[in-house]
Amino acid sequence: MYTLYARAGWGSVLVETQLAFYGFDYRLAEVGDLFTDAGAQKALAPANPITQIPTLILPDGTVMTESAAITLLLADATGRDVLVPGPKAPERARFLRWLVFIVANIYPTFTYADDPARFVADEAARLGFRSLVDDYAKRLWRIMEAEAVGPWFLGERFSALDIFVATMTHWRPNRPWFVAETPKLMAIAARTEAVPEMAAVWRRNFPPK
């Protein structure tokens, strides 16, 4: 059984959706707010010293972190290419490019701007720092919008990229901005959230308002 350290609506959604989609046997180890709860940080630190989620414990006890690495590993574990194009698939290069683009460029904007106090000592400077980081994130999302093919990010092929898009469009700059500025990404998010295998995961993490 897999064990996923998780907090509703956080980065663990990226992995929880894939576990559910593949039909893996897994359990959730609920985590408190890692920004404000020292106890939550202490509980997660033995598995992941930088106390970030997703953190996944494999059935053999191996610790896996980093959402892109977990995505590739789970695909290998299934022996299927339904979420990750195989080595000979024509979409493989494009999939890898944009998977790494998301985790190397967009995801860090949350790491740094979710709690600017961790990186910017001056209180007055934090608002400006967060605003600049959020503006940079918007620029990156517009690049993704231009690259989205439809009906899925890669075109006719559903992939883990669509899960990343659906999850992260729930975060800053929040859904109203994405609706107005990135309609192709929002259409992808809506289709992804309608995939039956993952429907319960979306409802648990992002309850309808």
TORVEX-101660 format. One record per residue (C-alpha): residue number from 1; residue in one letter; x, y, z. Coordinates in nm, 2 decimals, padded with zeros to 4 digits. Each point is the difference from the previous one (the first is absolute). Example, Ala and Ser with C-alpha at 12.3 -4.5 7.8 and 13.67 -1.06 7.14 Angstrom:
TORVEX-101660
<r 1; a; <01.23; -00.45; 00.78>>,
<r 2; s; <00.14; 00.34; -00.07>>,
end
This chain:
TORVEX-101660
<r 1; m; <00.00; 00.00; 00.00>>,
<r 2; y; <00.11; 00.35; -00.08>>,
<r 3; t; <-00.01; 00.27; 00.27>>,
<r 4; l; <-00.04; 00.36; -00.11>>,
<r 5; y; <00.06; 00.29; 00.24>>,
<r 6; a; <-00.28; 00.23; -00.10>>,
<r 7; r; <-00.18; 00.32; 00.08>>,
<r 8; a; <-00.33; 00.08; -00.19>>,
<r 9; g; <00.06; 00.24; -00.29>>,
<r 10; w; <00.38; 00.00; 00.03>>,
<r 11; g; <00.26; -00.16; -00.23>>,
<r 12; s; <-00.09; -00.35; 00.12>>,
<r 13; v; <-00.30; 00.02; -00.24>>,
<r 14; l; <00.24; -00.04; -00.29>>,
<r 15; v; <00.08; -00.35; 00.12>>,
<r 16; e; <-00.32; -00.10; 00.17>>,
<r 17; t; <-00.19; 00.04; -00.33>>,
<r 18; q; <00.25; -00.23; -00.18>>,
<r 19; l; <-00.02; -00.26; 00.27>>,
<r 20; a; <-00.37; 00.00; -00.03>>,
<r 21; f; <00.00; 00.00; -00.38>>,
<r 22; y; <00.24; -00.30; -00.01>>,
<r 23; g; <-00.20; -00.19; 00.26>>,
<r 24; f; <00.29; -00.03; 00.25>>,
<r 25; d; <-00.07; -00.10; 00.35>>,
<r 26; y; <00.10; 00.30; 00.21>>,
<r 27; r; <-00.07; 00.18; 00.32>>,
<r 28; l; <00.03; 00.37; 00.10>>,
<r 29; a; <00.21; 00.12; 00.29>>,
<r 30; e; <-00.16; 00.33; 00.07>>,
<r 31; v; <00.24; 00.29; 00.05>>,
<r 32; g; <-00.07; 00.33; 00.18>>,
<r 33; d; <00.09; 00.34; -00.14>>,
<r 34; l; <00.37; -00.02; -00.06>>,
<r 35; f; <00.04; 00.38; 00.00>>,
<r 36; t; <-00.15; 00.05; 00.35>>,
<r 37; d; <00.00; -00.33; 00.18>>,
<r 38; a; <00.34; -00.10; 00.14>>,
<r 39; g; <-00.15; -00.34; 00.10>>,
<r 40; a; <-00.09; -00.07; -00.36>>,
<r 41; q; <00.36; 00.09; -00.11>>,
<r 42; k; <00.15; -00.23; 00.27>>,
<r 43; a; <-00.23; -00.29; -00.10>>,
<r 44; l; <00.10; 00.03; -00.37>>,
<r 45; a; <00.37; 00.07; 00.04>>,
<r 46; p; <00.12; -00.36; 00.05>>,
<r 47; a; <-00.14; -00.09; -00.34>>,
<r 48; n; <00.07; 00.33; -00.18>>,
<r 49; p; <00.25; 00.24; 00.17>>,
<r 50; i; <-00.12; 00.30; -00.19>>,
<r 51; t; <-00.35; -00.07; 00.12>>,
<r 52; q; <-00.19; 00.03; -00.33>>,
<r 53; i; <-00.28; -00.20; -00.15>>,
<r 54; p; <-00.05; -00.21; -00.21>>,
<r 55; t; <00.20; -00.25; 00.20>>,
<r 56; l; <-00.08; -00.36; -00.10>>,
<r 57; i; <00.11; -00.32; 00.18>>,
<r 58; l; <00.02; -00.29; -00.24>>,
<r 59; p; <-00.12; -00.35; 00.10>>,
<r 60; d; <00.36; -00.11; 00.08>>,
<r 61; g; <00.05; 00.31; 00.22>>,
<r 62; t; <00.20; 00.21; -00.24>>,
<r 63; v; <-00.07; 00.37; 00.03>>,
<r 64; m; <-00.08; 00.19; -00.32>>,
<r 65; t; <-00.03; 00.37; -00.03>>,
<r 66; e; <-00.03; 00.25; -00.29>>,
<r 67; s; <-00.32; -00.02; -00.20>>,
<r 68; a; <00.16; -00.05; -00.34>>,
<r 69; a; <00.22; -00.29; 00.12>>,
<r 70; i; <-00.31; -00.16; 00.17>>,
<r 71; t; <-00.20; 00.04; -00.32>>,
<r 72; l; <00.27; -00.19; -00.20>>,
<r 73; l; <00.04; -00.26; 00.26>>,
<r 74; l; <-00.37; -00.08; 00.03>>,
<r 75; a; <-00.02; -00.04; -00.37>>,
<r 76; d; <00.29; -00.24; 00.00>>,
<r 77; a; <-00.17; -00.20; 00.28>>,
<r 78; t; <-00.31; -00.05; -00.21>>,
<r 79; g; <00.18; -00.09; -00.32>>,
<r 80; r; <-00.26; 00.21; -00.18>>,
<r 81; d; <00.04; 00.33; -00.19>>,
<r 82; v; <-00.34; 00.14; 00.06>>,
<r 83; l; <00.12; 00.30; 00.20>>,
<r 84; v; <00.37; 00.02; -00.11>>,
<r 85; p; <00.07; -00.06; -00.37>>,
<r 86; g; <00.25; -00.28; -00.05>>,
<r 87; p; <00.35; 00.04; -00.13>>,
<r 88; k; <-00.10; -00.05; -00.36>>,
<r 89; a; <-00.32; 00.21; 00.01>>,
<r 90; p; <00.01; 00.31; -00.22>>,
<r 91; e; <-00.13; 00.20; 00.29>>,
<r 92; r; <00.28; -00.11; 00.23>>,
<r 93; a; <00.24; 00.29; -00.05>>,
<r 94; r; <-00.27; 00.26; 00.04>>,
<r 95; f; <-00.14; -00.17; 00.30>>,
<r 96; l; <00.34; 00.00; 00.18>>,
<r 97; r; <00.07; 00.36; -00.10>>,
<r 98; w; <-00.32; 00.14; 00.15>>,
<r 99; l; <00.00; -00.23; 00.30>>,
<r 100; v; <00.34; 00.14; 00.10>>,
<r 101; f; <-00.11; 00.35; -00.10>>,
<r 102; i; <-00.28; -00.01; 00.25>>,
<r 103; v; <00.20; -00.14; 00.29>>,
<r 104; a; <00.32; 00.20; -00.06>>,
<r 105; n; <-00.16; 00.33; -00.09>>,
<r 106; i; <-00.37; 00.04; 00.11>>,
<r 107; y; <00.00; -00.21; 00.32>>,
<r 108; p; <00.29; 00.20; 00.16>>,
<r 109; t; <-00.21; 00.31; -00.02>>,
<r 110; f; <-00.22; -00.15; 00.27>>,
<r 111; t; <00.30; -00.12; 00.20>>,
<r 112; y; <00.13; 00.36; 00.02>>,
<r 113; a; <-00.31; 00.21; 00.01>>,
<r 114; d; <-00.24; -00.21; 00.22>>,
<r 115; d; <00.20; 00.11; 00.30>>,
<r 116; p; <00.24; 00.28; -00.10>>,
<r 117; a; <00.12; 00.04; 00.36>>,
<r 118; r; <00.21; -00.31; -00.04>>,
<r 119; f; <00.21; 00.17; -00.27>>,
<r 120; v; <-00.05; 00.38; 00.05>>,
<r 121; a; <00.10; 00.14; 00.34>>,
<r 122; d; <-00.14; 00.35; -00.04>>,
<r 123; e; <-00.38; 00.00; 00.06>>,
<r 124; a; <-00.06; 00.30; -00.22>>,
<r 125; a; <00.18; -00.17; -00.29>>,
<r 126; r; <-00.20; -00.32; 00.01>>,
<r 127; l; <-00.31; 00.14; -00.17>>,
<r 128; g; <00.20; 00.12; -00.29>>,
<r 129; f; <00.19; -00.33; -00.02>>,
<r 130; r; <-00.32; -00.20; -00.01>>,
<r 131; s; <-00.15; 00.23; -00.26>>,
<r 132; l; <00.30; -00.04; -00.23>>,
<r 133; v; <00.00; -00.38; 00.04>>,
<r 134; d; <-00.37; -00.02; -00.07>>,
<r 135; d; <00.04; 00.21; -00.31>>,
<r 136; y; <00.28; -00.23; -00.12>>,
<r 137; a; <-00.23; -00.30; 00.06>>,
<r 138; k; <-00.26; 00.17; -00.22>>,
<r 139; r; <00.25; 00.04; -00.28>>,
<r 140; l; <00.09; -00.38; 00.03>>,
<r 141; w; <-00.37; -00.10; -00.01>>,
<r 142; r; <-00.05; 00.21; -00.31>>,
<r 143; i; <00.29; -00.20; -00.16>>,
<r 144; m; <-00.18; -00.32; 00.09>>,
<r 145; e; <-00.32; 00.13; -00.14>>,
<r 146; a; <00.17; 00.07; -00.33>>,
<r 147; e; <00.13; -00.35; -00.01>>,
<r 148; a; <-00.32; -00.18; 00.09>>,
<r 149; v; <-00.14; -00.18; -00.30>>,
<r 150; g; <-00.34; -00.13; 00.12>>,
<r 151; p; <-00.21; -00.18; 00.08>>,
<r 152; w; <00.29; -00.11; 00.23>>,
<r 153; f; <00.33; 00.17; 00.05>>,
<r 154; l; <00.17; -00.23; -00.24>>,
<r 155; g; <-00.29; -00.01; -00.25>>,
<r 156; e; <-00.21; -00.31; -00.03>>,
<r 157; r; <00.20; -00.18; 00.27>>,
<r 158; f; <-00.09; 00.03; 00.37>>,
<r 159; s; <00.31; 00.01; 00.23>>,
<r 160; a; <00.13; 00.09; 00.34>>,
<r 161; l; <00.05; 00.35; -00.13>>,
<r 162; d; <-00.37; 00.05; 00.01>>,
<r 163; i; <-00.01; -00.10; 00.37>>,
<r 164; f; <00.27; 00.26; 00.07>>,
<r 165; v; <-00.20; 00.26; -00.18>>,
<r 166; a; <-00.32; -00.09; 00.17>>,
<r 167; t; <00.16; 00.00; 00.35>>,
<r 168; m; <00.20; 00.32; -00.03>>,
<r 169; t; <-00.27; 00.21; -00.16>>,
<r 170; h; <-00.17; -00.02; 00.34>>,
<r 171; w; <00.30; 00.19; 00.15>>,
<r 172; r; <00.11; 00.36; -00.05>>,
<r 173; p; <-00.08; 00.21; -00.20>>,
<r 174; n; <-00.32; -00.21; 00.05>>,
<r 175; r; <-00.28; -00.12; -00.22>>,
<r 176; p; <-00.16; 00.34; -00.11>>,
<r 177; w; <00.34; 00.11; -00.14>>,
<r 178; f; <00.04; -00.33; -00.19>>,
<r 179; v; <-00.35; 00.02; -00.13>>,
<r 180; a; <00.07; 00.34; -00.14>>,
<r 181; e; <00.36; -00.04; -00.12>>,
<r 182; t; <00.05; -00.37; -00.08>>,
<r 183; p; <-00.32; -00.15; -00.14>>,
<r 184; k; <00.17; -00.30; -00.16>>,
<r 185; l; <00.16; -00.10; 00.33>>,
<r 186; m; <-00.33; 00.04; 00.18>>,
<r 187; a; <-00.17; -00.22; -00.26>>,
<r 188; i; <00.27; -00.26; 00.06>>,
<r 189; a; <-00.06; 00.03; 00.38>>,
<r 190; a; <-00.37; -00.05; -00.04>>,
<r 191; r; <00.04; -00.31; -00.21>>,
<r 192; t; <00.26; -00.14; 00.24>>,
<r 193; e; <-00.22; 00.05; 00.30>>,
<r 194; a; <-00.28; -00.19; -00.18>>,
<r 195; v; <00.21; -00.32; -00.04>>,
<r 196; p; <-00.19; -00.25; 00.21>>,
<r 197; e; <00.30; -00.18; 00.16>>,
<r 198; m; <00.11; 00.33; 00.17>>,
<r 199; a; <-00.33; 00.16; 00.07>>,
<r 200; a; <-00.01; -00.08; 00.37>>,
<r 201; v; <00.36; 00.13; 00.05>>,
<r 202; w; <-00.10; 00.33; -00.16>>,
<r 203; r; <-00.30; 00.03; 00.22>>,
<r 204; r; <00.20; -00.07; 00.32>>,
<r 205; n; <00.27; 00.24; -00.08>>,
<r 206; f; <-00.20; 00.28; -00.16>>,
<r 207; p; <-00.36; -00.02; 00.13>>,
<r 208; p; <-00.26; 00.18; -00.21>>,
<r 209; k; <-00.06; 00.35; 00.15>>,
end
